[in-house]
Amino acid sequence: MNKLDKITNNTNIKLTNARRAILEILIESNKPLCYEDIKDSLSMDKATFYRNVSKFEEEKIIYSFESNDKKRYFEMQKTQHSHFICTNCSKIECIHKDFNLNLENHKIGTIIIKGLCPNCI
C-alpha cells in the first residue's frame, strides 16, 4: 500500500488522478499552499481544485485557513500546530510550539497569530 492509499484508506475518497495530484503536492510541501501556489503544477481548473480540497477537509485529510490576503491556504493534517501570519507581507510560518491554552468547555483546533515578521519590523 503506497502513502496516498494509506492516507485515504479509512475515508470515503476515491483517488482520482486530480485528487492524487493535489495530495502529492501537499504531502511534499513543508508549508501551507494556496491555489495560486500550485495551479501551474496541476492540470485542472479552479472549481475542480476547490471541490476536491473541500472533500479532503470533510474527511480530515487536510486543514485550511484564510490569510490576510483573502486566500485560503491548505496543508496536510499531519501534526496539530499554529501559524503566524505577517500583517504586512502576508508571509505564513508554521509554529510548532505548545501554547498550553485551556478554555473551559472548548476544544482548541488551531491558533493563528498575526503580527509583523522579522523582515517587516
VMD Tcl script that builds the backbone (N, CA, C; Angstrom):
set m [mol new atoms 363]
animate dup $m
set s [atomselect $m all]
$s set {name element resname resid chain x y z} {
  {N N MET 1 A 0.855 -1.184 0.000}
  {CA C MET 1 A 0.000 0.000 0.000}
  {C C MET 1 A 0.899 1.246 0.000}
  {N N ASN 2 A 0.668 2.156 -0.947}
  {CA C ASN 2 A 1.508 3.351 -1.004}
  {C C ASN 2 A 1.003 4.425 -0.036}
  {N N LYS 3 A 1.748 5.528 0.046}
  {CA C LYS 3 A 1.466 6.593 1.008}
  {C C LYS 3 A 0.066 7.202 0.826}
  {N N LEU 4 A -0.322 7.444 -0.417}
  {CA C LEU 4 A -1.640 8.030 -0.666}
  {C C LEU 4 A -2.762 7.079 -0.305}
  {N N ASP 5 A -2.565 5.807 -0.590}
  {CA C ASP 5 A -3.584 4.811 -0.230}
  {C C ASP 5 A -3.742 4.738 1.293}
  {N N LYS 6 A -2.631 4.849 2.020}
  {CA C LYS 6 A -2.698 4.829 3.488}
  {C C LYS 6 A -3.469 6.033 4.020}
  {N N ILE 7 A -3.234 7.197 3.407}
  {CA C ILE 7 A -3.902 8.421 3.847}
  {C C ILE 7 A -5.408 8.342 3.604}
  {N N THR 8 A -5.816 7.771 2.498}
  {CA C THR 8 A -7.244 7.738 2.130}
  {C C THR 8 A -7.918 6.417 2.471}
  {N N ASN 9 A -7.194 5.501 3.067}
  {CA C ASN 9 A -7.699 4.151 3.326}
  {C C ASN 9 A -9.016 4.123 4.102}
  {N N ASN 10 A -9.126 4.866 5.185}
  {CA C ASN 10 A -10.331 4.822 6.019}
  {C C ASN 10 A -11.262 6.001 5.744}
  {N N THR 11 A -11.320 6.432 4.500}
  {CA C THR 11 A -12.166 7.564 4.126}
  {C C THR 11 A -13.122 7.153 3.012}
  {N N ASN 12 A -13.981 8.073 2.641}
  {CA C ASN 12 A -14.910 7.854 1.528}
  {C C ASN 12 A -14.367 8.492 0.254}
  {N N ILE 13 A -13.063 8.515 0.109}
  {CA C ILE 13 A -12.445 9.182 -1.029}
  {C C ILE 13 A -11.928 8.164 -2.035}
  {N N LYS 14 A -12.351 8.366 -3.271}
  {CA C LYS 14 A -11.809 7.596 -4.384}
  {C C LYS 14 A -10.646 8.416 -4.948}
  {N N LEU 15 A -9.479 7.811 -5.070}
  {CA C LEU 15 A -8.300 8.540 -5.527}
  {C C LEU 15 A -8.277 8.680 -7.041}
  {N N THR 16 A -8.848 9.780 -7.520}
  {CA C THR 16 A -8.793 10.086 -8.947}
  {C C THR 16 A -7.423 10.693 -9.255}
  {N N ASN 17 A -7.110 10.873 -10.515}
  {CA C ASN 17 A -5.833 11.498 -10.887}
  {C C ASN 17 A -5.730 12.914 -10.334}
  {N N ALA 18 A -6.828 13.667 -10.372}
  {CA C ALA 18 A -6.833 15.039 -9.851}
  {C C ALA 18 A -6.562 15.042 -8.349}
  {N N ARG 19 A -7.225 14.186 -7.609}
  {CA C ARG 19 A -7.033 14.117 -6.160}
  {C C ARG 19 A -5.624 13.659 -5.816}
  {N N ARG 20 A -5.135 12.710 -6.560}
  {CA C ARG 20 A -3.773 12.215 -6.345}
  {C C ARG 20 A -2.758 13.349 -6.540}
  {N N ALA 21 A -2.947 14.150 -7.586}
  {CA C ALA 21 A -2.029 15.253 -7.881}
  {C C ALA 21 A -2.023 16.288 -6.758}
  {N N ILE 22 A -3.200 16.649 -6.274}
  {CA C ILE 22 A -3.295 17.631 -5.179}
  {C C ILE 22 A -2.597 17.102 -3.932}
  {N N LEU 23 A -2.913 15.877 -3.543}
  {CA C LEU 23 A -2.325 15.311 -2.331}
  {C C LEU 23 A -0.807 15.178 -2.428}
  {N N GLU 24 A -0.305 14.782 -3.574}
  {CA C GLU 24 A 1.144 14.649 -3.729}
  {C C GLU 24 A 1.843 15.988 -3.521}
  {N N ILE 25 A 1.273 17.052 -4.043}
  {CA C ILE 25 A 1.861 18.384 -3.866}
  {C C ILE 25 A 1.825 18.800 -2.392}
  {N N LEU 26 A 0.694 18.585 -1.735}
  {CA C LEU 26 A 0.571 18.979 -0.332}
  {C C LEU 26 A 1.456 18.140 0.584}
  {N N ILE 27 A 1.620 16.865 0.264}
  {CA C ILE 27 A 2.486 15.990 1.064}
  {C C ILE 27 A 3.938 16.455 0.996}
  {N N GLU 28 A 4.369 16.849 -0.191}
  {CA C GLU 28 A 5.762 17.266 -0.393}
  {C C GLU 28 A 6.073 18.649 0.167}
  {N N SER 29 A 5.051 19.457 0.391}
  {CA C SER 29 A 5.277 20.825 0.847}
  {C C SER 29 A 5.576 20.877 2.342}
  {N N ASN 30 A 6.439 21.805 2.726}
  {CA C ASN 30 A 6.737 21.985 4.147}
  {C C ASN 30 A 6.066 23.254 4.683}
  {N N LYS 31 A 5.105 23.792 3.900}
  {CA C LYS 31 A 4.370 24.973 4.333}
  {C C LYS 31 A 2.977 24.941 3.705}
  {N N PRO 32 A 2.046 25.701 4.259}
  {CA C PRO 32 A 0.708 25.781 3.665}
  {C C PRO 32 A 0.776 26.402 2.272}
  {N N LEU 33 A -0.070 25.908 1.367}
  {CA C LEU 33 A -0.098 26.398 -0.011}
  {C C LEU 33 A -1.503 26.843 -0.390}
  {N N CYS 34 A -1.587 27.889 -1.203}
  {CA C CYS 34 A -2.872 28.310 -1.748}
  {C C CYS 34 A -2.963 27.837 -3.197}
  {N N TYR 35 A -4.135 27.982 -3.771}
  {CA C TYR 35 A -4.339 27.540 -5.157}
  {C C TYR 35 A -3.310 28.170 -6.089}
  {N N GLU 36 A -3.053 29.460 -5.918}
  {CA C GLU 36 A -2.117 30.167 -6.788}
  {C C GLU 36 A -0.705 29.586 -6.694}
  {N N ASP 37 A -0.340 29.044 -5.534}
  {CA C ASP 37 A 0.988 28.447 -5.349}
  {C C ASP 37 A 1.158 27.173 -6.173}
  {N N ILE 38 A 0.069 26.455 -6.413}
  {CA C ILE 38 A 0.203 25.140 -7.040}
  {C C ILE 38 A -0.520 24.984 -8.381}
  {N N LYS 39 A -1.228 26.015 -8.831}
  {CA C LYS 39 A -2.034 25.881 -10.045}
  {C C LYS 39 A -1.213 25.509 -11.269}
  {N N ASP 40 A 0.037 25.949 -11.350}
  {CA C ASP 40 A 0.863 25.624 -12.511}
  {C C ASP 40 A 1.321 24.165 -12.511}
  {N N SER 41 A 1.231 23.515 -11.354}
  {CA C SER 41 A 1.615 22.107 -11.247}
  {C C SER 41 A 0.439 21.171 -11.472}
  {N N LEU 42 A -0.753 21.725 -11.642}
  {CA C LEU 42 A -1.965 20.925 -11.794}
  {C C LEU 42 A -2.585 21.147 -13.167}
  {N N SER 43 A -3.216 20.128 -13.674}
  {CA C SER 43 A -3.953 20.279 -14.930}
  {C C SER 43 A -5.449 20.171 -14.630}
  {N N MET 44 A -5.938 21.151 -13.849}
  {CA C MET 44 A -7.361 21.196 -13.511}
  {C C MET 44 A -7.754 22.644 -13.291}
  {N N ASP 45 A -9.036 22.918 -13.439}
  {CA C ASP 45 A -9.490 24.286 -13.218}
  {C C ASP 45 A -9.690 24.540 -11.726}
  {N N LYS 46 A -9.908 25.799 -11.410}
  {CA C LYS 46 A -10.024 26.235 -10.018}
  {C C LYS 46 A -11.203 25.567 -9.309}
  {N N ALA 47 A -12.327 25.430 -10.004}
  {CA C ALA 47 A -13.520 24.818 -9.404}
  {C C ALA 47 A -13.260 23.359 -9.029}
  {N N THR 48 A -12.576 22.631 -9.894}
  {CA C THR 48 A -12.244 21.229 -9.614}
  {C C THR 48 A -11.305 21.137 -8.419}
  {N N PHE 49 A -10.331 22.027 -8.374}
  {CA C PHE 49 A -9.396 22.053 -7.242}
  {C C PHE 49 A -10.160 22.247 -5.937}
  {N N TYR 50 A -11.000 23.282 -5.869}
  {CA C TYR 50 A -11.704 23.584 -4.620}
  {C C TYR 50 A -12.727 22.509 -4.250}
  {N N ARG 51 A -13.334 21.892 -5.227}
  {CA C ARG 51 A -14.263 20.788 -4.950}
  {C C ARG 51 A -13.518 19.624 -4.290}
  {N N ASN 52 A -12.321 19.328 -4.794}
  {CA C ASN 52 A -11.537 18.224 -4.245}
  {C C ASN 52 A -10.970 18.531 -2.859}
  {N N VAL 53 A -10.447 19.734 -2.665}
  {CA C VAL 53 A -9.898 20.041 -1.339}
  {C C VAL 53 A -11.011 20.121 -0.298}
  {N N SER 54 A -12.204 20.515 -0.719}
  {CA C SER 54 A -13.339 20.523 0.196}
  {C C SER 54 A -13.634 19.100 0.689}
  {N N LYS 55 A -13.581 18.154 -0.228}
  {CA C LYS 55 A -13.789 16.744 0.141}
  {C C LYS 55 A -12.688 16.265 1.092}
  {N N PHE 56 A -11.438 16.674 0.829}
  {CA C PHE 56 A -10.327 16.301 1.722}
  {C C PHE 56 A -10.538 16.872 3.123}
  {N N GLU 57 A -11.044 18.090 3.196}
  {CA C GLU 57 A -11.302 18.702 4.504}
  {C C GLU 57 A -12.411 17.961 5.248}
  {N N GLU 58 A -13.463 17.596 4.536}
  {CA C GLU 58 A -14.556 16.838 5.156}
  {C C GLU 58 A -14.041 15.550 5.778}
  {N N GLU 59 A -13.083 14.923 5.106}
  {CA C GLU 59 A -12.531 13.650 5.576}
  {C C GLU 59 A -11.349 13.845 6.531}
  {N N LYS 60 A -11.049 15.111 6.868}
  {CA C LYS 60 A -9.979 15.458 7.815}
  {C C LYS 60 A -8.600 14.991 7.351}
  {N N ILE 61 A -8.383 15.045 6.039}
  {CA C ILE 61 A -7.082 14.714 5.462}
  {C C ILE 61 A -6.218 15.966 5.389}
  {N N ILE 62 A -6.866 17.096 5.083}
  {CA C ILE 62 A -6.150 18.365 5.040}
  {C C ILE 62 A -6.843 19.370 5.937}
  {N N TYR 63 A -6.141 20.452 6.194}
  {CA C TYR 63 A -6.630 21.551 7.013}
  {C C TYR 63 A -6.470 22.817 6.189}
  {N N SER 64 A -7.351 23.784 6.354}
  {CA C SER 64 A -7.200 25.041 5.635}
  {C C SER 64 A -7.522 26.220 6.536}
  {N N PHE 65 A -7.021 27.378 6.139}
  {CA C PHE 65 A -7.316 28.624 6.837}
  {C C PHE 65 A -7.168 29.774 5.846}
  {N N GLU 66 A -7.787 30.891 6.172}
  {CA C GLU 66 A -7.701 32.067 5.313}
  {C C GLU 66 A -6.679 33.027 5.890}
  {N N SER 67 A -5.876 33.613 5.018}
  {CA C SER 67 A -4.843 34.550 5.432}
  {C C SER 67 A -5.302 35.989 5.186}
  {N N ASN 68 A -4.427 36.944 5.516}
  {CA C ASN 68 A -4.724 38.372 5.314}
  {C C ASN 68 A -5.015 38.682 3.864}
  {N N ASP 69 A -4.369 37.957 2.958}
  {CA C ASP 69 A -4.508 38.233 1.529}
  {C C ASP 69 A -5.808 37.675 0.959}
  {N N LYS 70 A -6.697 37.198 1.838}
  {CA C LYS 70 A -8.014 36.649 1.470}
  {C C LYS 70 A -7.910 35.359 0.650}
  {N N LYS 71 A -6.752 34.713 0.704}
  {CA C LYS 71 A -6.576 33.426 0.032}
  {C C LYS 71 A -6.702 32.323 1.068}
  {N N ARG 72 A -7.205 31.182 0.639}
  {CA C ARG 72 A -7.306 30.008 1.507}
  {C C ARG 72 A -6.067 29.165 1.300}
  {N N TYR 73 A -5.421 28.808 2.407}
  {CA C TYR 73 A -4.199 28.002 2.392}
  {C C TYR 73 A -4.503 26.605 2.907}
  {N N PHE 74 A -3.843 25.614 2.309}
  {CA C PHE 74 A -4.099 24.206 2.616}
  {C C PHE 74 A -2.805 23.516 3.010}
  {N N GLU 75 A -2.936 22.550 3.910}
  {CA C GLU 75 A -1.801 21.703 4.273}
  {C C GLU 75 A -2.324 20.375 4.787}
  {N N MET 76 A -1.463 19.376 4.723}
  {CA C MET 76 A -1.829 18.059 5.233}
  {C C MET 76 A -2.033 18.157 6.739}
  {N N GLN 77 A -2.944 17.389 7.247}
  {CA C GLN 77 A -3.219 17.394 8.675}
  {C C GLN 77 A -2.315 16.368 9.349}
  {N N LYS 78 A -1.018 16.690 9.409}
  {CA C LYS 78 A -0.019 15.784 9.987}
  {C C LYS 78 A -0.029 15.912 11.498}
  {N N THR 79 A 0.494 17.010 11.978}
  {CA C THR 79 A 0.500 17.276 13.412}
  {C C THR 79 A -0.170 18.614 13.638}
  {N N GLN 80 A -0.877 18.722 14.722}
  {CA C GLN 80 A -1.569 19.967 15.024}
  {C C GLN 80 A -0.535 21.021 15.394}
  {N N HIS 81 A -0.626 22.174 14.771}
  {CA C HIS 81 A 0.289 23.269 15.078}
  {C C HIS 81 A -0.373 24.599 14.750}
  {N N SER 82 A 0.269 25.660 15.154}
  {CA C SER 82 A -0.257 27.000 14.949}
  {C C SER 82 A 0.439 27.666 13.774}
  {N N HIS 83 A -0.070 28.830 13.390}
  {CA C HIS 83 A 0.523 29.588 12.290}
  {C C HIS 83 A 0.694 31.040 12.679}
  {N N PHE 84 A 1.773 31.644 12.189}
  {CA C PHE 84 A 1.998 33.078 12.329}
  {C C PHE 84 A 1.828 33.688 10.945}
  {N N ILE 85 A 0.996 34.723 10.837}
  {CA C ILE 85 A 0.770 35.410 9.568}
  {C C ILE 85 A 1.195 36.862 9.733}
  {N N CYS 86 A 2.127 37.292 8.894}
  {CA C CYS 86 A 2.584 38.676 8.935}
  {C C CYS 86 A 1.500 39.577 8.351}
  {N N THR 87 A 1.125 40.594 9.111}
  {CA C THR 87 A 0.068 41.501 8.664}
  {C C THR 87 A 0.556 42.478 7.600}
  {N N ASN 88 A 1.861 42.531 7.374}
  {CA C ASN 88 A 2.404 43.429 6.356}
  {C C ASN 88 A 2.657 42.709 5.025}
  {N N CYS 89 A 3.441 41.625 5.069}
  {CA C CYS 89 A 3.820 40.932 3.826}
  {C C CYS 89 A 3.026 39.648 3.581}
  {N N SER 90 A 2.199 39.234 4.527}
  {CA C SER 90 A 1.348 38.028 4.453}
  {C C SER 90 A 2.129 36.720 4.463}
  {N N LYS 91 A 3.396 36.754 4.845}
  {CA C LYS 91 A 4.180 35.523 4.971}
  {C C LYS 91 A 3.553 34.651 6.063}
  {N N ILE 92 A 3.504 33.357 5.795}
  {CA C ILE 92 A 2.933 32.406 6.751}
  {C C ILE 92 A 4.042 31.493 7.260}
  {N N GLU 93 A 4.106 31.343 8.569}
  {CA C GLU 93 A 5.081 30.445 9.182}
  {C C GLU 93 A 4.352 29.441 10.067}
  {N N CYS 94 A 4.786 28.198 10.019}
  {CA C CYS 94 A 4.245 27.180 10.914}
  {C C CYS 94 A 4.965 27.299 12.249}
  {N N ILE 95 A 4.213 27.237 13.328}
  {CA C ILE 95 A 4.777 27.320 14.675}
  {C C ILE 95 A 4.534 25.984 15.360}
  {N N HIS 96 A 5.599 25.296 15.655}
  {CA C HIS 96 A 5.487 24.003 16.339}
  {C C HIS 96 A 5.857 24.207 17.809}
  {N N LYS 97 A 4.984 24.910 18.497}
  {CA C LYS 97 A 5.193 25.226 19.909}
  {C C LYS 97 A 3.864 25.030 20.621}
  {N N ASP 98 A 3.903 24.448 21.790}
  {CA C ASP 98 A 2.686 24.230 22.562}
  {C C ASP 98 A 2.386 25.481 23.379}
  {N N PHE 99 A 1.228 26.069 23.157}
  {CA C PHE 99 A 0.853 27.286 23.869}
  {C C PHE 99 A 0.093 27.006 25.163}
  {N N ASN 100 A -0.248 25.762 25.424}
  {CA C ASN 100 A -0.939 25.369 26.653}
  {C C ASN 100 A -2.156 26.234 26.973}
  {N N LEU 101 A -2.974 26.486 25.981}
  {CA C LEU 101 A -4.198 27.241 26.210}
  {C C LEU 101 A -5.325 26.286 26.567}
  {N N ASN 102 A -6.019 26.604 27.618}
  {CA C ASN 102 A -7.174 25.803 28.014}
  {C C ASN 102 A -8.369 26.725 28.180}
  {N N LEU 103 A -9.408 26.454 27.439}
  {CA C LEU 103 A -10.660 27.173 27.590}
  {C C LEU 103 A -11.690 26.172 28.070}
  {N N GLU 104 A -12.301 26.466 29.190}
  {CA C GLU 104 A -13.266 25.546 29.757}
  {C C GLU 104 A -14.387 25.260 28.760}
  {N N ASN 105 A -14.699 23.987 28.596}
  {CA C ASN 105 A -15.752 23.511 27.697}
  {C C ASN 105 A -15.477 23.801 26.231}
  {N N HIS 106 A -14.215 23.937 25.847}
  {CA C HIS 106 A -13.828 24.179 24.458}
  {C C HIS 106 A -12.712 23.223 24.070}
  {N N LYS 107 A -12.678 22.883 22.805}
  {CA C LYS 107 A -11.565 22.107 22.251}
  {C C LYS 107 A -10.905 22.988 21.195}
  {N N ILE 108 A -9.662 23.374 21.431}
  {CA C ILE 108 A -8.950 24.260 20.520}
  {C C ILE 108 A -8.373 23.432 19.377}
  {N N GLY 109 A -8.684 23.831 18.153}
  {CA C GLY 109 A -8.194 23.120 16.982}
  {C C GLY 109 A -6.898 23.689 16.460}
  {N N THR 110 A -6.818 24.994 16.372}
  {CA C THR 110 A -5.604 25.635 15.883}
  {C C THR 110 A -5.566 27.068 16.387}
  {N N ILE 111 A -4.393 27.638 16.350}
  {CA C ILE 111 A -4.208 29.025 16.757}
  {C C ILE 111 A -3.510 29.753 15.612}
  {N N ILE 112 A -4.041 30.898 15.227}
  {CA C ILE 112 A -3.411 31.735 14.213}
  {C C ILE 112 A -3.026 33.045 14.879}
  {N N ILE 113 A -1.732 33.344 14.816}
  {CA C ILE 113 A -1.198 34.563 15.424}
  {C C ILE 113 A -0.848 35.516 14.297}
  {N N LYS 114 A -1.268 36.774 14.449}
  {CA C LYS 114 A -0.960 37.775 13.429}
  {C C LYS 114 A -0.106 38.868 14.047}
  {N N GLY 115 A 0.839 39.358 13.266}
  {CA C GLY 115 A 1.735 40.412 13.713}
  {C C GLY 115 A 2.744 40.693 12.620}
  {N N LEU 116 A 3.891 41.238 12.971}
  {CA C LEU 116 A 4.921 41.554 11.994}
  {C C LEU 116 A 6.053 40.540 12.073}
  {N N CYS 117 A 6.470 40.028 10.915}
  {CA C CYS 117 A 7.591 39.081 10.860}
  {C C CYS 117 A 8.906 39.863 11.010}
  {N N PRO 118 A 10.023 39.176 11.239}
  {CA C PRO 118 A 11.308 39.867 11.421}
  {C C PRO 118 A 11.679 40.776 10.240}
  {N N ASN 119 A 11.283 40.429 9.028}
  {CA C ASN 119 A 11.610 41.269 7.875}
  {C C ASN 119 A 10.806 42.553 7.810}
  {N N CYS 120 A 9.654 42.564 8.471}
  {CA C CYS 120 A 8.776 43.735 8.384}
  {C C CYS 120 A 8.814 44.631 9.631}
  {N N ILE 121 A 9.526 44.209 10.653}
  {CA C ILE 121 A 9.608 45.011 11.879}
  {C C ILE 121 A 10.412 46.269 11.618}
}
mol reanalyze $m
mol bondsrecalc $m
mol representation Tube
mol addrep $m
